[in-house]
Amino acid sequence: MPKTEVVLFSESGGRCPFIQWLDKLPPKVQDKCLVRIERLAEVGHELRRPEADFLKDGIYELRVSYQGTHYRVLYFFHGKRAVISHGLVKEKRVSPGDIELAVKRRDQFSTDPPAYTYLG
């Protein structure tokens, strides 16, 4: 199975919401998130629980837990690419607002992928 290209969503000003969120996390959590992203690149759409799950409206989550805290990385697919929207700390469930934000970013990305792809 070919690897899935994983890219990060960038806002029009070049800001990458995922990187800004990730940089604030403890190093161990950062490492666990990056391992999940590597798994997403390896298996793409085939990634399932407990590592990932489908939420709704084409939005998926990577699932990371550390010391009783549940972290989620929201993403969507665009063609053969997986696009990381943003990360969050989950309380009881992923909030509808976070899902709506990922849907909005998916819609923006689909209009002009190069303009919304983080280049580092």
N, C-alpha and C positions, 0 to 999 in steps of 0.2 A: 504494500500500500504506500503511495507517495506521501511524503511529509506535507503537512499543512503549513502554509506560511502564516505566521502570527505577526500582526502589526499592531501598533498602538494608535488609538484615536488622538488626534491633536485638534485643539480649538483653532479658530481662524487666526488668532494671534500667535500661534506656535506653542501655546501652553499644553502640556500633556497631563491631564487630570490623574491618570494612573500613576505616573512617576511621582507626582507631587504627594499623592496619598502613600505610596510605597515607601518613600524616603522618610516618612514620619514613624514607621513601624519598627519594632525591635528587630535586630538582625536575624534572629531565628525565624521570625514570621516572614521577613523578606525572603529568606532562603526557601521556605516552604511554598510561598507564592510562586517563586521562580521555577521550582520543581514542577508545580502544577501546569505552568505555562509550557514547560518543556514537554510534558505529557500530552498537552493539547496539540503541540506541533507534531508529535509522533503519531497520534491516532485520530486527530480531528473529530469528525462527527461521531466516531465510535466511542468517545470518552463518556463514561457513565458513572453513576453513583458507585462508590462514595466520593469519587474525585470531582465529578461535575454533575449538573442536573439542568434540565430544561425548565425555565420559569414560565414564560408566555410571550406571545407576539414575536417569536424569533429570537428571544433573549435567553441566554444560558448563563449559568454561574459556575465558576471554579470554586471548590469548597476547601477551605483550610481552617483547621482548628488548632489552637495552642493555648494550653493552660486554662481551659474552660471558655475561651473567647472564640467566637466563630467569625471568621473573615470570609468575605465573598469578593470575587473578581467577576464583574459582569462583562459578557462579550456577545458578539453576534457573528454570523458568517456573511461574507460578501464574495460570491463566487467560490473560489477555492481557498480564500483567505479567512482566517479568524481575526476579528478586530476587537481588541481589548478596549472597552468603554471606560470603566472606572472601577475602583474598589470601595469597599465599605465594611464596617463592623456590623454584623447582623444581631439584632435583638431577637424577637420571637420569629420574625420572618423578614424577607427582603421587602422593603416598603414599596408600595405602588409608585411613589415618587421616584425612587431609584430606577424602577423598571421603565417608567415613562421617560426618564432622562436617557437611558440606554436606547430606547426606541427613537427618541429625537436625534441622538447622535448617529444611529444607524441610518436614518433618513438623510441626515446631512452628508454622511460619508458616501452614500450611494449617488449623490448628485455630482460629486467631484472627488473620487478617492485620493488622488495625489495631494489635493489641498488639505485634506483632513488626516493625512498619514504623518505620524511623528517621525522626524528624521534624526533626532538626537542632536 
